[in-house]
Amino acid sequence: MCKDGVTIFLNEANKVSDLSLKQLSDIYLGKTKNWKEVGGADAEIRLYGRENSSGTYTYFHDEVVKGDYAATVQSLPEQQQL
């Protein structure tokens, strides 16, 4: 059996210290668009993720987002770019 992990990174200047799965889902669905909506500063949320052929993309989609990613998610093809 294999195990894998997914980590969400925030800019170290961001005052948000934790996010629930529901908050992450709402962010990646495009429902939550500003950090002030989750306790942060009044600033736009910029989204990055893996390309849709990635297992990480599929896992995050199925287990966290549970819907279509927001059109604003910037897809990055390699882990080193994240």
PyMOL commands that set and color helices and strands:
alter all, ss='L'
color gray80, all
select helices_A, chain A and resi 21-29+35-38+55-65+79-81
alter helices_A, ss='H'
color red, helices_A
select strands_A, chain A and resi 48-50+74-76
alter strands_A, ss='S'
color yellow, strands_A
deselect
rebuild
show_as cartoon
